[in-house]
Amino acid sequence: MCGIVGIYNVTQSHPIDQALLERMLGLIQHRGPDEFGIYRDCRIGLGNARLSIIDLATGSQPIANEDETVWIVFNGEIFNYVELRPELEAQGHRFTTTSDTEVIVHLYEQHGPRCVEYLNGQFAFAIWDRRPETGGGTLFMARDRVGIRPLFYTLAGGALVFGSEIKAILAHPAVSARLDLISLAQVFTLWTTLAPRTVFEGIVEVPPGHTLTAREGQVSVERYWGLSFPEDGDGDGEGLSDDEYVEGLRDLLVDATRIRLRADVPVGAYLSGGLDSSTITALIRNYTSNYLKTFSIAFTDPAFDERAHQERMVEFLGTDHRRVECADSDVGHVFPDVVWHAEWPVLRTSPAPMFLLSRLVQQNDIKVVLTGEGADEFLGGYNIFKEAKLRHFWARDPGSAMRPLLLKRLYPYVQGLGEGGGSFLEAFFRKGLTDTERLDYSHAIRWANTAPLRRFFSPDVQAALDGYDPVAEAVADLCRHPDLKRWSPLARAQYIEVGIFMSEYLLSSQGDRMLMAHSVEGRFPFLDHRVIEFAGRIPPRLKICGLKEKYVLKRAMRGMLPESVYARAKRPYRAPIQHSFLGDNSPAYVQALLSPEAIRAAGYFYPRAVARLVQKAQGDHPFSERDNMALAGVLSTQLLHRQFAEDFPGRPIPAIAPLKLCVGPTWPPD
């Protein structure tokens, strides 16, 4: 795992400033504190901050091909590099390291941009190709299929400036930090932005499953992979029995886990006590001889705490376990650092405990952890999928008094859903009940419930948005998909959840950024593209059987996990909000940033509305889920403004050492 940066002169040739590259690397030093590398010539500068995991001795970056006409900086891991290397050697390529990075260089020489199709991994890389046969100057960048590793860029001052994090791009003197109002509207409706947008004007991402090519003043972005499902009604088109689906999933997960243990440093795992992380931990224990440290979060508030389940799994699996306990005040204390690393507004505080968890991992001298992300998205684990299934069933008889009663089965952990609570659920989920042909049917209620948060925007922001509707844009994007209408309702819901929420929030603000804040690499067996593609072909009835989520995974893990893990009702991972910021030990920055003066100066929100929210949070009035989201969203936006727009970088930039320097031609050929 690493961080990468770069500057490519799109319109003219002149050497790249080394001091600027060092400043960019310093801002992402946390991603790779072990060593640093820079390549410069008359057209480009590439930089790498390395977290040494594979080939500790000779894997320093940048790395070149045999004649130094192709150079790479790379963030991530290629898990099938062991299998790819002998194939490339047989084709005449000569290696000078044992790293996975060098495999990409030679794979690119052999296959050009199609090299990404051969990679099983999580990656974001930049290749500078100055071979005469390719025009003498091509920048090729790529990002993994589902966006595990980030990659951002902008065009400014005649240059393409890129980096693993936006803060590195903002180090360039031609780039300024202004929050994008369209993006804010998207976050305060969809919970995140629509790719390729970021929350900063003019800075975009290379979307998951895409490549970028810059040559002769032209920049093009192309898709090389996309999520796919069979047509609705063709659920058994593979011709497999239920047992074959179960066995096929288990076999793929075993191999996906096995190759993600490839490292020259110790590897640990997250163990939350739920099915997904327990599955990965059980596979490690059952199919390898690895000594295993596991890590988890506990909460002082019983409403969020699941340590009892964690302890049962630790005892059953026999791991060497460590736990961090998170109090409400801990969330408030680390939240500024969370936003600094996330570079995004958040409507949840869930990233904060993950920040604390990765710090615990670092304190235990572990650089790599395996986790269970992806199981819910690809195997039907979320309540939003079951809600959609139940509502489709209800919509066939909308006058039924019995069908909506099933809604209470989805939320056994929510207090207050007695007799009156059931009526609330029925009224809430009846909205748009019979609009089952809507492509966003599964998510429309969530988005409609979040959209009122935009009422907190200031009159100036409201005027600038001029009636812009994020949901309309999201639906328009869905309508452009050639196959979506032919997929099952579950497949449509999964596509939305993966493309909008997982890639743009879960793997970013809650995943990569919180892990890398403490120089920890996360690896995700459920996100192996072979697992994803196989899961896409599994019939919906095996993902959600009745209202039993991840049914096929539970069958696949029979005998490797205790029965209690299958019987547990699915609970979403959550963290406290209200009392973290406006409780007895309210951090000083909260009051300062939420004051009418600060709200008015930043200009994004209506001071009177925010004041009412703060007063409500400090009083005895019920504070709703939407109120909590508003508080987190307003505060994180205010923090973003202060940290990036007002006072960037606002903290010392670490020096980078040791530094490997590589220099190419400093003047263009005649």
Sequence and secondary structure as in RCSB ss.txt:
>XXXX:A:sequence
MCGIVGIYNVTQSHPIDQALLERMLGLIQHRGPDEFGIYRDCRIGLGNARLSIIDLATGSQPIANEDETVWIVFN
GEIFNYVELRPELEAQGHRFTTTSDTEVIVHLYEQHGPRCVEYLNGQFAFAIWDRRPETGGGTLFMARDRVGIRP
LFYTLAGGALVFGSEIKAILAHPAVSARLDLISLAQVFTLWTTLAPRTVFEGIVEVPPGHTLTAREGQVSVERYW
GLSFPEDGDGDGEGLSDDEYVEGLRDLLVDATRIRLRADVPVGAYLSGGLDSSTITALIRNYTSNYLKTFSIAFT
DPAFDERAHQERMVEFLGTDHRRVECADSDVGHVFPDVVWHAEWPVLRTSPAPMFLLSRLVQQNDIKVVLTGEGA
DEFLGGYNIFKEAKLRHFWARDPGSAMRPLLLKRLYPYVQGLGEGGGSFLEAFFRKGLTDTERLDYSHAIRWANT
APLRRFFSPDVQAALDGYDPVAEAVADLCRHPDLKRWSPLARAQYIEVGIFMSEYLLSSQGDRMLMAHSVEGRFP
FLDHRVIEFAGRIPPRLKICGLKEKYVLKRAMRGMLPESVYARAKRPYRAPIQHSFLGDNSPAYVQALLSPEAIR
AAGYFYPRAVARLVQKAQGDHPFSERDNMALAGVLSTQLLHRQFAEDFPGRPIPAIAPLKLCVGPTWPPD
>XXXX:A:secstr
 EEEEEEEESS      HHHHHHHHHHTGGG  SEEEEEE SSEEEEEEE   S TTT  SSEE TTSSEEEEEE
EEETTHHHHHHHHHHTT   S   HHHHHHHHHHHHGGGGGGG  EEEEEEEEE  GGGTS EEEEEE TT SS 
 EEEEETTEEEEESSHHHHTTSTT    B HHHHHHHHHHSS  TTB SBTT EE  TTEEEEEETTEEEEEE  
     BTT TTTT   HHHHHHHHHHHHHHHHHHTT  SS EEEE  SSHHHHHHHHHHHHH     EEEEEEES
STTT  HHHHHHHHHHHT EEEEEEE HHHHHHHHHHHHHHH S  S  THHHHHHHHHHHHHTT  EEE  TTH
HHHHT SHHHHHHHHHHHHHTSTT SSGGGGGGGG TTSTT SHHHHHHHHHHHHTTTT TT TTTTTHHHHHHH
GGGGGGB HHHHHHHTT  HHHHHHHHHHT SSGGGB HHHHHHHHIIIIIIIIIITIIIIIHHHHTTT EEE G
GG HHHHHHHHHS HHHHSBTTBTTHHHHHHTBTTB HHHHHS         HHHHHSTT  HHHHHHTSHHHHH
HH SB HHHHHHHHHHHHSSS   HHHHHHHHHHHHHHHHIIIIIISSS S      SEEEEE  SS   
